[in-house]
């Protein structure tokens, strides 16, 4: 856990314009900066960065936040990952809670494995580009596969030489311990000597979500070698079930395209990237795991699985696809022509032809599965029953009721069974299983936004919070005395004993009130950097302005344009009156109900007349006509 003092230091150091400009080209416009939004495609820039407020806001797609939330959104980091990224950028030491001696050893071991993996990655690339053997064998192979030098460098492809201990010797010479060569899987220890695991192989580094090298896949070029591919064994840093090959290069493209293509092998990923389809990852030849599916779910709800034309393991993959459905994601499949795989197909056609093929040949998974299984039944009743139960099992994974209903309707037609019968089977499958896949935790993320519940007063309450955040520290005259806008609003609400119906707005109002009473003013940064992300996002949305008028109208041209700042007293009073009017309407409605039950009760009659008179007075101040 990162201490609050360190988090505060990170927020203070991470200037929003510096952080954003690392990813977006910004231009100065007035007091703010403007650029093209990195979160959606746009021709006219609508992405604004306010250095004075420490926030960004896109008026095209609506995304907004502070420096940490920008990194989280852009790089798809968790909150702690984003904090550590910025801490490293601004040279801030992150001292997490004190570790036990065992935890310290484990942490040191992990760091050592990261360092030695990075060393090996550089060694393999150096062998490929600078050594004669690497150029003749390795570089020639990659180029024969159709990979450009730019692609080879992008994916940091390398070559492990024929010498049995080339890497091991170089690592020990560079003061690395033999223990970490063995623990990382780079070396195999025999008779106390370290031998290279990946001897004479083409090297594919496997990167983490944030770009660190975790392990390797090594491909042999020897036809008599039974093991075509050798992969790093699992270690403290490399857990196969939690990583997807290519995720580091694909994550932003997956988010932007709102779809993730999944292929089988390393070269499939690389060839598709080179062909312009960059939202693609590989499960490295193994079935998808729930951890990998959840990783993709951070970027998109849509997955498209690309199958080889002669995919023998097509049916075997169905169960892992059911796991995707159980996560509430949408699954499509594309089958390549016979004898083709994503790598070979991408090499043969243009980018336009490839993209068109992927778009035109996408099939919904459940209907695809229904078609595939239907062909094997040969109208055998027993096989048909088994197939229908299999399809029902897939439909039962879908958590959304409407989605299940639509698939039941479509599949009943395809399977030639009654919709009601298929619905009963789906229901039975759904009820009998305690899902074989881990359920989503309700507390999966401390930073998941909650939808703000609506109330009758939502509009008026939100407007008052907006005015407090934007103008709360400004002063106005009240009975020949200066008083802050925040104090004026708080007093006006307290005198009529008004609290907000919306829980989130009331929480913000309470915190503002505490700030004003303790410090005499509102600390805007407290709210834009709030530990509750929904409050932070709301505050940023409310203080963001799409347009600001140039001071030149007044200074150069002597034209007084007027602005809300010049008329904030009127805006504040109008908002308070509007909220009070709503509260009065609620009270009048309650009294009317009482009068229906007790028409002769003078208490209610007098109260109704009193509130009605107050309502008229407020309505007159607002310039509204009483109905």
N, C-alpha and C positions, 0 to 999 in steps of 0.2 A: 504494500500500500504506500502510495506517495504522500508524504506529509503535506498538510495544507500550506505551510510556509513555502515549500518548494513550488507548489502549484501557483501560489501568488507571484513568486519570482518569475515563473514562466510566462504568466499572463502579462506581467509588467514589461518584460523584455520583448515579447513577441508582437512587434508593431504590425498591425493588420496589413498595411500597404506593402511592407517588406515580405511578409509571408505569402500574400496573394501574388505578388509580382514574380515570385519564383515559379509560378505555374501559368500566369495570365499576363499578357502584355497590357499594361495600364497606361493611360494618358491622363494628364492633369486637366481637369475641367472645373474651374472655380475653386471651391474649397475641397472638392472631392476628386476622386480618380474614376475613370470609366474604362470599360473594356468589354470584350465579347465573353459571354457567360461560358464557363467550362462545363456546365451541367446540362446544357441543351444547345442545339444548333440554332444560330440566329445570324442574320445578315447585318442588322442594325444593333450596335452595342447597347445593352440595357442593364449591364452589370456594374453596380456602383460600389465604390469603397470609400468609406468616410474615416479618414485618419483621426479626426478629432473625437469621433464617437467610438472608434475601435471596432467598427462593424463592416460587413459587406451585405449587399442586398441586390438580388436580381429581380427587376420588375417585369421580366418576361415569364420565368418559370416560378417565381415566388420564393426561391431558396434564399436564406439569409442566415447570418450567424457572426461569431467572433473568430479570432485566429485559430483557436483549437477546433471549433466545429467545422471550419473550412478544411483543415487538414483531415479531419474525420470523414467529411463528405467526399473530398477529392481523392484521397488515397484509400478510402474505405477502411480506416484504422478504427480500433476501439478507442475509448477515451484515454486509457493509460498509454496505449501505443502512440496516440497523437501527442500527448504530453511529453513522452520520451523523445519523440522525433524533434519537437521544438526545443527541448532541453539540450539536445545534442547540437542543434543549429546555433543556439545562443550560448554554448559552453557553460551550461548550468548543470552542476553535479546533482544527480538524482540519488539521494540516499534513502532507500526504502527501509521498511521496518527491520529491526535487527534480526539477523538470521541465526539459527542454531549452528553449532559447529558442523553438523552433518549437512545442513542446507548450504553452508558456505562452501564446503568441499564440492557439493553437487553443482553449485553455481559456477565455481571455478572450472570444474570439468566441462560444463557446457560452453563457457567462454573459450576454453582451450580447443574444443572441437570446432567451434566457429572459425577460429584463427587458422587451424591446420587445414580445414576444408577450403578456406579462401586461398591459402598458400598453394594447395594442390591445384586449384582451379587456374591460378596464374601459371603454375608450372606446365600444365597440360596445354595451355594456350601458347606459351613460349615455345614448347616443343613443336607445335603445329606451324608456327609462323617463322621461327628462327633456326630450326635444325633441319638438316638435309633430309633425314628420314621422315620427319613430319611433313615436309613439303611434298616429297615424292609419294608417300603413302597416304597420309591424312588429308592434306589439302586437295590432292587429286581426287580422292573419294568424294569429298563434299561437293566439289565442283561438278563431278560426274553425276551426282544426285540432283544437280541443277541449282544448288545454293550459291547465291552471290557472296562476295566477300563481306558486303555490308550485313547480310543475314548471318553469316558465320560469326562475325564479331558481335552482333546484337545478342545472339543466344550464347555467346562465350564458348563456342564449341572448341574442343581441343583434341589432342592425340597423346596417348600413353605409349612410350617407345618399347621396343622389343626387349631391351635389357631387363633382366628379371627384377632388379632392385633399384631402377633409376630414380624413381620418386622417393623411395624409402631412404636411400643414401643421401639425397639432396636435403630431405627434411631433417635428418639427424645431424647433418653437417650444419644446418641452420638452427641448431639447438632445440629442435622439437623432441619431446620424449617419445620413446617407442610405444609406451602405453597408449598415447593418443592416436598414433598411427593405427594401432590395433582396434581401439574403441571406435574410431571413425569408420573402420572397414576399409581404409585405404591400403593397409598392409595385412598380410597373413604371417603370423610368427611361427617359424619352424626351426627347431634346434637353436632357439634364442636369436635367430636371424630374421630380419624383416624382409619379406618378399612382396612385390607389388601385386595387388589383387587384379588390377586392370591392365596388366601387361599386354602390349600390342593391340590396343583397342581404340576405337573412335569414342571420344568422351563427350557426354551430354550432361552438363551440370544441372542439378535440380535446385531451383531457387525457392526460398520462402516467400510468403505473401509480401514481405517488405524488401525482398531482393538479396537476402543473404544466402550463401551456398550451404545447402544442408547435406547433400549427397550427390551421387553420380550414377548414370547409367552408361555402361561400356559395351559397344558393339564390336564383335570380332569380324575380321575380313577373311579369316581362314575357313574354308569350306568344310574341313574335317573336324572343326571344333563343334562339339555337340551343343555347347551353351552359346547360342547366337548373341544373347544379351546377358550381361552380368550387372546386377544392381547393388548399390551399397546396402549392407545389412542395417537393420534398425538400430538407432542409437539414442542418446539423450536428446539430440537435436533433430533426428530424422525419423519420423513416424509416418509410414506409408499411408495409413488410413486417414491422415489429417492434411495431406498436401496433394495438390494437383499440378502436374507438370505444365508450365507456361502461365500459371496464374499471375505471376508478377508482371508479365508483359501484357496480359489480356484484361486485367481487372478494370481499367478505365474504359476500354472498348466494350466490355460486357455491359457496364452500366450505361454507356451512351447508346448502345444498340438495343438495350433492354432484352437481350437474349444471349445465351451461352451455348456455343457448339461444343459437343464432347466427342473426342475421337479416341482411338486406341493407343497410338504410338507417338514417340517423340518426333519422328520425321513428318507425321501427319500434321502436327501442330506447326512445325517450322515452315512446311510448304504452303499451308494455308495462310500463315502470316505474310509470307513473301508474296503471295498472290493477292493480298489486300483484305483477307478475311482474318481480322485480328482478335475477334471475340471468341477465341477457341482455346480449350485446355484438354489435357489428357489424363485419364486415370491410370496411365502407365500399364495398360494391359490387364488390370485387375478390375473386379466388380466395384461399382461405386459404393462408398460407405456413407453412413448417415452424417459423419463429420464433414466429408467432402461436399455433400449436398447442402448442408447448412452454410458452408463457405460460399458456395455459388449463390445461395439465397440472400447473402449480404448485398449482392449487386443486382439481381434480377429474379423474377418469378418464372421466367421462361427458359426452358432447356430444350435444345434440339440435338438428338443423338445421331451421329453419322456412322452408318454401318457399311462395311466392305460389301462389294457385290456378291462375294461368295462366303459371306459371314457364316461360318459353321456354328458359332456360339450364339446365334441370334436369339433362340428360345431361352438359352441359359441366362441371358441378360434381363429377361422379363421381370424377375424378382427384384433386382436392384432398381428397375424403373418404377416398380410399385412403391419402393421407398421414396422416390421423388414425389409421387402422387400423394403419399401420406404427409409430406411436408407442405401440402397445399399449393404445389407448383404445377405449371402447365408443361406438358411433355409432348414434343413432336419428334418424328424420326424421318431420316432421309436414307434411302438405300441407293448405293451407287451401282452403275452397270456391272454386269458379270465381269470378274477379273480385274476390277478397278478398286482402289482404296483412295481415301482423301489425298494422300501424297501423290500418287500417280495421276489421278484425275486433275489435280491442281496444276501439275507440271505440263499437262497436255493442252489445256485450254486457257483462254484469256480471262482476265479478272471479271469482265462483264458476263462471259459465258458461265463462269463458275458461280457467280452470285445469282444469276438467273436460274441455274440448275437447282441451287439450294432453295430458292424461293418457290419454284414451280413444283418441286418434288417433295415438299414437306407434307407429312401425313400425321394426323392426330394419332397418338400412341394406342389408345384403346381401340379405335376403329382399325388401325393397322394390325394390332394383335388379334383382333377378331377375324380379320381376313386370313392371316397366316394360319391360325389354328383351325379355321373352318376347312381349309384345304386338306387337312390330315385326317378328318373324321370319316371320309368316304360314306357319309350318311349312316354310319354305324351308331345305333341308339346309345350304347354304353359310352362310346367315345364322345358323342354329342353332349351327353349329360356331364361328363367330365370337363369338356371344353366350356360349357355354359357356366359351370361352377367356377372355373378358372377366371373367366371374364368377369363374373360377378364379384370375385375376390378383388380384382383390380379396381372395379368401380367402388367397392366398399372402402377402399383406402382414401378416397376423395373426401376431405373434411367438410366441403361446402355442400349444403343440402340441394341448392338449385343446380349446381354442377352435376351432382349424382343423378338428379332427376332427368337432366338432359341426356346424359349418357345411357340411362336405362331406356329412354324413349328411342334413341338412335340404335342401340345394340339389339333391342327387342325386334326391331324391323330387320336388321341384318341377320339375326340368328333365327328368325321366323318362330319366335316364341311370344306368348302374350306378355304385354308390358307389366301387368299385375304379377304374373308368375316370376318374371325376372326381378321385379322390385322386392318381392318376398324373399328371394334367394339372396339379393344384395343385403337386405335388412338382417337376414339370418347370419350371413358372413360377418357383418359389421358388429352384431351383438355377441356372437360367440367368441370373437377374438378380443383378447386384450392385445392391442396393437403390438405386433412383433417388432415394431420400430419405436425408438424412444420418443415419448410425447414431448411436445414443446414445453419448456418451462415457462410458467407465467412470469417468472422473474428472469427471463433469459438475458435481459439487458437492463441495467439500471438507468439507461438513457433512452429507453423507448418512449416515444411521445404518446401521451394519452389525449384522446379527443376531448375537447372542452365541451362539457354538457351545456346545452342551451337552456335559457330561461327567458321569461318575458322581459326581463330588464337587460339582457345581454348587450344590446346595442348601446344603451345609455351608460351602462357600467364600463364597457370597454372604452367609450369616448372619454370618460372621466380619467381612467388610467392613462390613456394617451396624453391628455392634457397635463396630468401630473408629471409624467416622465419627460415631456418636452418643455414645459414651462414652470414646473413646480418650484424652482429656485428663483424665479423672477418675482419682483415686488409689485404690488399695486397699492393704491391709497384706499383706506377704509376708515371713515370718520377722522380725517386729517392725520392718520397714522399709517406708516408703511407696514404692510404685512405680506408675507410670501404667498404666492398662489396656492402652494401646498397647504399652508396653515389655514388659509381661507376655506379651501374645499373641505378639509378635515373638520373644521369647526361647523361648517354648514351641514355636513352629514351627521355630526354628533348631536347638534342641537335638536334635530328631528329623529334622533335615534335610528338612523338608516344604516343598515349593513347590506352588503351585496349578496344577491342570491347565488351568483356563480362562485363556486368554491375557489377557483384559481384566482379570479379577480379580487375576491375578498382577502385571500392570502397575500397578494401583492399589496393591496391597500393597507393591510395590517403592518407589513414590513416598511412601507413608505411612512406610515404614521409613526412607527418606532424610530426611524431615521430622523424624521423632522423633530420629534420631541427630545431625542438624545443629542443630535448634532446640529439641529437648526436648518438642515438642508438634506436634499436627496443625493445620494451617491449613485449616479447613473451607471457607472462601471459595475457596481454591485449587482445590478439587474441584468446587464448585457452579458456578464460573465457568471451568471447565477449557476449554482451547482445543479439545480433542477433545469434540464435542457428545455422543457416546455415553457418555463418562465423566461429563460434566456431568449428563446426564439420569439416569444410574444413581444418582449421588450424591444428587440431589434426590429421586428415588423412595425411596431407602433412609432418608433422614432425615425424610421426611414422615410425619406421624401423622394419621390420620383424626379421632380424638377425643382430647381432653385433659381430665383431671379438674380441676374447680375446686378452688382452694385453700380455698374456704369449708368443704368437708367437714372439713378439719383445723382451720382457725382458728376457725370459728364453731360447728360442731357437734361438734368433738372426735372425729370419726370417722376412723380411720386406714384409708384405702382400699388402700394399698399400690400400688406401681407398679414397672415394670421398672427404673427408676432406683434404687429402694431395694434391688433384688435383682440388680444387674448383675454382681456377682462370680459368683453362681451361674450366671447366663446365659452369662457368658464361659467359665467352666470347662466347662459342659455342651457348648457349641459346639466347643471345642477337643477335648474327648473324642470327640464325635461324628465330627469330621473324622479324628482318629487311628484311630478304629474302622474307618472306611471304608478308610483306607490299610492297616491291618492285614488287613482282609478281602481286599484286592487281593494283598498279599504271600502270604497263606495260600493263595489260589487259584493263584498262580504256583508255589508249592512243591508243591501237590497235583499239578499237571501234571508237575513234575520227578519226583515220587515214582512216578507211573504209568510213567514211562520208566525210572526207576532205583529200584525198590522196596527194594533192599538197601543203598542208599547212606545211611550213618549221618548224614552231614552234613545231608541234607535232613530226616531223621527228627528230629534234635535241633533244627534250626531251626524245624521245624513245631511241636514241643512248646513251644519258647521263645515263639514268637509267639502260640500258643494261650493260654498262661498269661497273657501280657500282655493279650490280648484279654479274658480273663475278669475281670481286675482292673479294666480300664476299664469293662467292661459293668456291673460291680457298682457302680462310682461313678455311673454313669448310671441305675442302678436297673433295668437290663434283664436279662431272663432269657436265659441261654445255651441255644441250641437243641441 
